[in-house]
Amino acid sequence: MARVPPRPGTHPDPVKGVAESFRYAGEGLRYAWKNQRNFRIEVTLAFAALGGAVWLEVPLIPVLMLILVVLTLELVNTALEAVVDLVQPTYHPVAKAAKDTAAAAVLVASAISAVVGLILFVPPILARLGV
């Protein structure tokens, strides 16, 4: 009979267990990057926002917090979609509701981040343009 593999991150050596956990997290990031177009777009926009913040001397902490919220929710949405697809491979209205609601969370965070981004970035842009 086959042995059940140990749970991730339960290595007897705590340092190796933490290293395994980081490796699994890296695999999750690679999966999202490879399979989720929106994640790639959001990461690209995050780098653009960081570059713009540095150039315009916008405080980095609010920009980083907005990026954190959007990217984290996108990763949670990706994980939820994978789990829903695993347990319900055929169409089901409750599965659709779960996936749609998780996507809506990303949409709300993205929209609010865009508004806050405008509040943060428009004044320094206008100042650079001399308006």
Secondary structure, DSSP 8 states (H G I E B T S, - for coil): -------TT--SSHHHHHHHHHHHHHHHHHHHHHH-HHHHHHHHHHHHHHHHHHHHT--HHHHHHHHHHHHHHHHHHHHHHHHHHHH--S--HHHHHHHHHHHHHHHHHHHHHHHHHHHHHHHHHHHHHT-
